[in-house]
Amino acid sequence: MEHSAPELFREQFNQHYPTVRRKLLALIRDETTAEDLAQETFLRLYRKPPDNPEAIGAWLHRVLTRLAYDYMDKKARERALNQKQEQSMLAEPQAMQSGEQQALDKDEQEQLRSWLDMLPERDKQMLLLRYEGYSYAEIAEQLQLRQPQVGTMLRRAGERLKRRAQHAESVYSQK
């Protein structure tokens, strides 16, 4: 008797789901996420099953492991970003400023933003990431560059920004 694809998938799901879920729960230690990743594992099985049906257990283990590690990497990056943001907020105490000083600061920020908007998108992204405290390695990862290129590219982007600002200042002073 020949099994149809949905029946075969149902059998594989019923046989392997408890093991997949248990392994994910051991790796992730979060029941809801383990359930989600188990569903994603079987969705991948349904969409593109392995060539060798006898190796389905190993295939499922490889997929669930990859999904779990991707999830944990994402969470680690989120935690690192949150810590950086918290540290930068603590490092810059919010001093009481006069209304005039706040208006001047806002004007300077708007002026800087307009100069940044004149730059190519990659230059703008690099400068903003560096200003936010990202390391060269993190900037390289974010913008999909090789890390040795980042320093040179940041220096050049800074020079372009400086030229834009000087040009804008010279136009303003001629008025």
C-alpha positions as protocol buffer text, in pm:
chain_id: "A"
residue {
  index: 1
  type: MET
  ca { x: 0 y: 0 z: 0 }
}
residue {
  index: 2
  type: GLU
  ca { x: 147 y: 334 z: -112 }
}
residue {
  index: 3
  type: HIS
  ca { x: 130 y: 629 z: 132 }
}
residue {
  index: 4
  type: SER
  ca { x: 36 y: 974 z: 7 }
}
residue {
  index: 5
  type: ALA
  ca { x: 265 y: 1266 z: 90 }
}
residue {
  index: 6
  type: PRO
  ca { x: 28 y: 1419 z: 352 }
}
residue {
  index: 7
  type: GLU
  ca { x: -14 y: 1081 z: 525 }
}
residue {
  index: 8
  type: LEU
  ca { x: 361 y: 1021 z: 525 }
}
residue {
  index: 9
  type: PHE
  ca { x: 420 y: 1369 z: 669 }
}
residue {
  index: 10
  type: ARG
  ca { x: 155 y: 1311 z: 937 }
}
residue {
  index: 11
  type: GLU
  ca { x: 325 y: 984 z: 1037 }
}
residue {
  index: 12
  type: GLN
  ca { x: 666 y: 1152 z: 1054 }
}
residue {
  index: 13
  type: PHE
  ca { x: 521 y: 1441 z: 1253 }
}
residue {
  index: 14
  type: ASN
  ca { x: 352 y: 1211 z: 1505 }
}
residue {
  index: 15
  type: GLN
  ca { x: 665 y: 1001 z: 1539 }
}
residue {
  index: 16
  type: HIS
  ca { x: 927 y: 1276 z: 1569 }
}
residue {
  index: 17
  type: TYR
  ca { x: 748 y: 1583 z: 1710 }
}
residue {
  index: 18
  type: PRO
  ca { x: 786 y: 1493 z: 2081 }
}
residue {
  index: 19
  type: THR
  ca { x: 1161 y: 1438 z: 2039 }
}
residue {
  index: 20
  type: VAL
  ca { x: 1211 y: 1756 z: 1836 }
}
residue {
  index: 21
  type: ARG
  ca { x: 1016 y: 1962 z: 2089 }
}
residue {
  index: 22
  type: ARG
  ca { x: 1204 y: 1808 z: 2385 }
}
residue {
  index: 23
  type: LYS
  ca { x: 1545 y: 1880 z: 2225 }
}
residue {
  index: 24
  type: LEU
  ca { x: 1447 y: 2238 z: 2145 }
}
residue {
  index: 25
  type: LEU
  ca { x: 1317 y: 2290 z: 2498 }
}
residue {
  index: 26
  type: ALA
  ca { x: 1651 y: 2163 z: 2635 }
}
residue {
  index: 27
  type: LEU
  ca { x: 1841 y: 2408 z: 2414 }
}
residue {
  index: 28
  type: ILE
  ca { x: 1616 y: 2715 z: 2439 }
}
residue {
  index: 29
  type: ARG
  ca { x: 1463 y: 2672 z: 2786 }
}
residue {
  index: 30
  type: ASP
  ca { x: 1148 y: 2852 z: 2679 }
}
residue {
  index: 31
  type: GLU
  ca { x: 842 y: 2642 z: 2611 }
}
residue {
  index: 32
  type: THR
  ca { x: 665 y: 2885 z: 2377 }
}
residue {
  index: 33
  type: THR
  ca { x: 975 y: 2942 z: 2166 }
}
residue {
  index: 34
  type: ALA
  ca { x: 1049 y: 2568 z: 2159 }
}
residue {
  index: 35
  type: GLU
  ca { x: 697 y: 2508 z: 2026 }
}
residue {
  index: 36
  type: ASP
  ca { x: 741 y: 2776 z: 1759 }
}
residue {
  index: 37
  type: LEU
  ca { x: 1077 y: 2639 z: 1650 }
}
residue {
  index: 38
  type: ALA
  ca { x: 942 y: 2283 z: 1644 }
}
residue {
  index: 39
  type: GLN
  ca { x: 664 y: 2400 z: 1413 }
}
residue {
  index: 40
  type: GLU
  ca { x: 919 y: 2577 z: 1195 }
}
residue {
  index: 41
  type: THR
  ca { x: 1126 y: 2256 z: 1182 }
}
residue {
  index: 42
  type: PHE
  ca { x: 829 y: 2055 z: 1056 }
}
residue {
  index: 43
  type: LEU
  ca { x: 726 y: 2329 z: 818 }
}
residue {
  index: 44
  type: ARG
  ca { x: 1069 y: 2298 z: 659 }
}
residue {
  index: 45
  type: LEU
  ca { x: 1026 y: 1922 z: 648 }
}
residue {
  index: 46
  type: TYR
  ca { x: 692 y: 1962 z: 471 }
}
residue {
  index: 47
  type: ARG
  ca { x: 826 y: 2215 z: 221 }
}
residue {
  index: 48
  type: LYS
  ca { x: 1152 y: 2041 z: 138 }
}
residue {
  index: 49
  type: PRO
  ca { x: 1191 y: 1692 z: 282 }
}
residue {
  index: 50
  type: PRO
  ca { x: 1531 y: 1521 z: 284 }
}
residue {
  index: 51
  type: ASP
  ca { x: 1631 y: 1314 z: -17 }
}
residue {
  index: 52
  type: ASN
  ca { x: 1682 y: 1005 z: 198 }
}
residue {
  index: 53
  type: PRO
  ca { x: 1366 y: 927 z: 405 }
}
residue {
  index: 54
  type: GLU
  ca { x: 1566 y: 689 z: 629 }
}
residue {
  index: 55
  type: ALA
  ca { x: 1778 y: 983 z: 750 }
}
residue {
  index: 56
  type: ILE
  ca { x: 1484 y: 1194 z: 860 }
}
residue {
  index: 57
  type: GLY
  ca { x: 1583 y: 1183 z: 1229 }
}
residue {
  index: 58
  type: ALA
  ca { x: 1930 y: 1321 z: 1158 }
}
residue {
  index: 59
  type: TRP
  ca { x: 1785 y: 1577 z: 916 }
}
residue {
  index: 60
  type: LEU
  ca { x: 1536 y: 1699 z: 1177 }
}
residue {
  index: 61
  type: HIS
  ca { x: 1810 y: 1718 z: 1440 }
}
residue {
  index: 62
  type: ARG
  ca { x: 2030 y: 1928 z: 1210 }
}
residue {
  index: 63
  type: VAL
  ca { x: 1743 y: 2165 z: 1126 }
}
residue {
  index: 64
  type: LEU
  ca { x: 1627 y: 2205 z: 1487 }
}
residue {
  index: 65
  type: THR
  ca { x: 1983 y: 2266 z: 1604 }
}
residue {
  index: 66
  type: ARG
  ca { x: 2040 y: 2531 z: 1338 }
}
residue {
  index: 67
  type: LEU
  ca { x: 1709 y: 2703 z: 1423 }
}
residue {
  index: 68
  type: ALA
  ca { x: 1788 y: 2697 z: 1796 }
}
residue {
  index: 69
  type: TYR
  ca { x: 2137 y: 2843 z: 1751 }
}
residue {
  index: 70
  type: ASP
  ca { x: 2007 y: 3112 z: 1515 }
}
residue {
  index: 71
  type: TYR
  ca { x: 1745 y: 3204 z: 1774 }
}
residue {
  index: 72
  type: MET
  ca { x: 2002 y: 3215 z: 2056 }
}
residue {
  index: 73
  type: ASP
  ca { x: 2239 y: 3428 z: 1844 }
}
residue {
  index: 74
  type: LYS
  ca { x: 1957 y: 3673 z: 1771 }
}
residue {
  index: 75
  type: LYS
  ca { x: 1870 y: 3697 z: 2141 }
}
residue {
  index: 76
  type: ALA
  ca { x: 2237 y: 3753 z: 2233 }
}
residue {
  index: 77
  type: ARG
  ca { x: 2262 y: 4037 z: 1981 }
}
residue {
  index: 78
  type: GLU
  ca { x: 1943 y: 4192 z: 2119 }
}
residue {
  index: 79
  type: ARG
  ca { x: 2076 y: 4170 z: 2476 }
}
residue {
  index: 80
  type: ALA
  ca { x: 2408 y: 4327 z: 2374 }
}
residue {
  index: 81
  type: LEU
  ca { x: 2229 y: 4611 z: 2196 }
}
residue {
  index: 82
  type: ASN
  ca { x: 2003 y: 4673 z: 2498 }
}
residue {
  index: 83
  type: GLN
  ca { x: 2306 y: 4680 z: 2729 }
}
residue {
  index: 84
  type: LYS
  ca { x: 2482 y: 4928 z: 2501 }
}
residue {
  index: 85
  type: GLN
  ca { x: 2178 y: 5151 z: 2497 }
}
residue {
  index: 86
  type: GLU
  ca { x: 2146 y: 5137 z: 2875 }
}
residue {
  index: 87
  type: GLN
  ca { x: 2517 y: 5215 z: 2921 }
}
residue {
  index: 88
  type: SER
  ca { x: 2500 y: 5511 z: 2686 }
}
residue {
  index: 89
  type: MET
  ca { x: 2195 y: 5645 z: 2867 }
}
residue {
  index: 90
  type: LEU
  ca { x: 2373 y: 5612 z: 3203 }
}
residue {
  index: 91
  type: ALA
  ca { x: 2692 y: 5767 z: 3066 }
}
residue {
  index: 92
  type: GLU
  ca { x: 2509 y: 6079 z: 2950 }
}
residue {
  index: 93
  type: PRO
  ca { x: 2322 y: 6217 z: 3250 }
}
residue {
  index: 94
  type: GLN
  ca { x: 2035 y: 6438 z: 3150 }
}
residue {
  index: 95
  type: ALA
  ca { x: 2146 y: 6776 z: 3278 }
}
residue {
  index: 96
  type: MET
  ca { x: 1889 y: 7043 z: 3325 }
}
residue {
  index: 97
  type: GLN
  ca { x: 1909 y: 7275 z: 3026 }
}
residue {
  index: 98
  type: SER
  ca { x: 1754 y: 7608 z: 2968 }
}
residue {
  index: 99
  type: GLY
  ca { x: 1488 y: 7642 z: 2699 }
}
residue {
  index: 100
  type: GLU
  ca { x: 1732 y: 7845 z: 2490 }
}
residue {
  index: 101
  type: GLN
  ca { x: 2002 y: 7575 z: 2513 }
}
residue {
  index: 102
  type: GLN
  ca { x: 1752 y: 7306 z: 2421 }
}
residue {
  index: 103
  type: ALA
  ca { x: 1643 y: 7507 z: 2116 }
}
residue {
  index: 104
  type: LEU
  ca { x: 2005 y: 7554 z: 2008 }
}
residue {
  index: 105
  type: ASP
  ca { x: 2078 y: 7183 z: 2053 }
}
residue {
  index: 106
  type: LYS
  ca { x: 1771 y: 7090 z: 1852 }
}
residue {
  index: 107
  type: ASP
  ca { x: 1872 y: 7331 z: 1575 }
}
residue {
  index: 108
  type: GLU
  ca { x: 2222 y: 7180 z: 1565 }
}
residue {
  index: 109
  type: GLN
  ca { x: 2078 y: 6828 z: 1547 }
}
residue {
  index: 110
  type: GLU
  ca { x: 1847 y: 6926 z: 1262 }
}
residue {
  index: 111
  type: GLN
  ca { x: 2136 y: 7088 z: 1079 }
}
residue {
  index: 112
  type: LEU
  ca { x: 2353 y: 6779 z: 1126 }
}
residue {
  index: 113
  type: ARG
  ca { x: 2066 y: 6556 z: 1010 }
}
residue {
  index: 114
  type: SER
  ca { x: 2027 y: 6763 z: 692 }
}
residue {
  index: 115
  type: TRP
  ca { x: 2401 y: 6729 z: 621 }
}
residue {
  index: 116
  type: LEU
  ca { x: 2380 y: 6353 z: 684 }
}
residue {
  index: 117
  type: ASP
  ca { x: 2084 y: 6330 z: 445 }
}
residue {
  index: 118
  type: MET
  ca { x: 2304 y: 6472 z: 169 }
}
residue {
  index: 119
  type: LEU
  ca { x: 2550 y: 6183 z: 205 }
}
residue {
  index: 120
  type: PRO
  ca { x: 2521 y: 5847 z: 29 }
}
residue {
  index: 121
  type: GLU
  ca { x: 2308 y: 5604 z: 232 }
}
residue {
  index: 122
  type: ARG
  ca { x: 2598 y: 5377 z: 329 }
}
residue {
  index: 123
  type: ASP
  ca { x: 2805 y: 5672 z: 459 }
}
residue {
  index: 124
  type: LYS
  ca { x: 2507 y: 5791 z: 661 }
}
residue {
  index: 125
  type: GLN
  ca { x: 2447 y: 5444 z: 809 }
}
residue {
  index: 126
  type: MET
  ca { x: 2814 y: 5399 z: 899 }
}
residue {
  index: 127
  type: LEU
  ca { x: 2838 y: 5734 z: 1076 }
}
residue {
  index: 128
  type: LEU
  ca { x: 2513 y: 5679 z: 1267 }
}
residue {
  index: 129
  type: LEU
  ca { x: 2616 y: 5329 z: 1378 }
}
residue {
  index: 130
  type: ARG
  ca { x: 2954 y: 5455 z: 1495 }
}
residue {
  index: 131
  type: TYR
  ca { x: 2791 y: 5747 z: 1678 }
}
residue {
  index: 132
  type: GLU
  ca { x: 2562 y: 5499 z: 1853 }
}
residue {
  index: 133
  type: GLY
  ca { x: 2869 y: 5317 z: 1984 }
}
residue {
  index: 134
  type: TYR
  ca { x: 2890 y: 5020 z: 1751 }
}
residue {
  index: 135
  type: SER
  ca { x: 3236 y: 4865 z: 1710 }
}
residue {
  index: 136
  type: TYR
  ca { x: 3402 y: 4825 z: 1372 }
}
residue {
  index: 137
  type: ALA
  ca { x: 3316 y: 4453 z: 1380 }
}
residue {
  index: 138
  type: GLU
  ca { x: 2950 y: 4527 z: 1450 }
}
residue {
  index: 139
  type: ILE
  ca { x: 2936 y: 4790 z: 1175 }
}
residue {
  index: 140
  type: ALA
  ca { x: 3095 y: 4543 z: 933 }
}
residue {
  index: 141
  type: GLU
  ca { x: 2834 y: 4282 z: 1026 }
}
residue {
  index: 142
  type: GLN
  ca { x: 2543 y: 4526 z: 999 }
}
residue {
  index: 143
  type: LEU
  ca { x: 2647 y: 4661 z: 660 }
}
residue {
  index: 144
  type: GLN
  ca { x: 2788 y: 4331 z: 530 }
}
residue {
  index: 145
  type: LEU
  ca { x: 3140 y: 4463 z: 483 }
}
residue {
  index: 146
  type: ARG
  ca { x: 3481 y: 4323 z: 565 }
}
residue {
  index: 147
  type: GLN
  ca { x: 3599 y: 4458 z: 900 }
}
residue {
  index: 148
  type: PRO
  ca { x: 3931 y: 4601 z: 768 }
}
residue {
  index: 149
  type: GLN
  ca { x: 3734 y: 4827 z: 531 }
}
residue {
  index: 150
  type: VAL
  ca { x: 3529 y: 4991 z: 805 }
}
residue {
  index: 151
  type: GLY
  ca { x: 3794 y: 5229 z: 942 }
}
residue {
  index: 152
  type: THR
  ca { x: 3883 y: 5369 z: 601 }
}
residue {
  index: 153
  type: MET
  ca { x: 3519 y: 5398 z: 497 }
}
residue {
  index: 154
  type: LEU
  ca { x: 3429 y: 5574 z: 825 }
}
residue {
  index: 155
  type: ARG
  ca { x: 3715 y: 5821 z: 782 }
}
residue {
  index: 156
  type: ARG
  ca { x: 3606 y: 5898 z: 426 }
}
residue {
  index: 157
  type: ALA
  ca { x: 3241 y: 5932 z: 528 }
}
residue {
  index: 158
  type: GLY
  ca { x: 3346 y: 6172 z: 807 }
}
residue {
  index: 159
  type: GLU
  ca { x: 3548 y: 6376 z: 559 }
}
residue {
  index: 160
  type: ARG
  ca { x: 3250 y: 6396 z: 320 }
}
residue {
  index: 161
  type: LEU
  ca { x: 3026 y: 6507 z: 608 }
}
residue {
  index: 162
  type: LYS
  ca { x: 3280 y: 6770 z: 710 }
}
residue {
  index: 163
  type: ARG
  ca { x: 3299 y: 6902 z: 351 }
}
residue {
  index: 164
  type: ARG
  ca { x: 2917 y: 6921 z: 335 }
}
residue {
  index: 165
  type: ALA
  ca { x: 2910 y: 7115 z: 661 }
}
residue {
  index: 166
  type: GLN
  ca { x: 3187 y: 7353 z: 549 }
}
residue {
  index: 167
  type: HIS
  ca { x: 3015 y: 7408 z: 216 }
}
residue {
  index: 168
  type: ALA
  ca { x: 2683 y: 7479 z: 387 }
}
residue {
  index: 169
  type: GLU
  ca { x: 2852 y: 7718 z: 631 }
}
residue {
  index: 170
  type: SER
  ca { x: 3026 y: 7905 z: 350 }
}
residue {
  index: 171
  type: VAL
  ca { x: 2696 y: 7940 z: 158 }
}
residue {
  index: 172
  type: TYR
  ca { x: 2524 y: 8059 z: 478 }
}
residue {
  index: 173
  type: SER
  ca { x: 2796 y: 8315 z: 557 }
}
residue {
  index: 174
  type: GLN
  ca { x: 2775 y: 8462 z: 205 }
}
residue {
  index: 175
  type: LYS
  ca { x: 2408 y: 8548 z: 253 }
}
